Every structure is written in structure tokens, then in C-alpha cells.
């Protein structure tokens, strides 16, 4: 991607143009998660939400509650983008360790 990839990935998202549908409440979140299921940029989307601690909506197929739980369980992660393979990086580097 280009140097402006923070916005470029959104052009490839299955949900582009559906902003309101991605901020549902309760059981409606299931429908939003289905939109994410086959999305080509799902990992990048989820990484964006985790790295930036976005608290609202369904991102990368995960609800707010699921993302909060993941962040609590993995406080060692520096870059979710690298962990999820959304930038081509490796998980060891993402945890702040050098790959050997």
C-alpha cells in the first residue's frame, strides 16, 4: 500500500458506505459481524481498532466487548497490525522483541 494506507484500506472494505450498520447495539451486532466475515481487509480493520483503542462499533468482525477483552488478555502487544499480519510484520517484533 501507499504511504497513506491508513485510509486506502477502507476503500477495499466490504462495509464501505455502510457506517451506520457497523454501530449496532445488542443482537444486531451479529448482522454487522457477517459483513466482516469475507472482507479482504478484515485484519487491517481489526488492527486499526485495537491499535487506536476504538471503543465503538464492530471492527474486523469483533464487538467492543470482544476487543476490550483481547486488549486485557494481551497487554504485551505493541502493534496489533503486525500481530494480525496486516502489515507483513511478524508477531515477535509486534511484542517488542527482536526476531531471531
Order of alpha helices (4+ residues) and beta strands (2+ residues): alpha-alpha-alpha-alpha-alpha-alpha
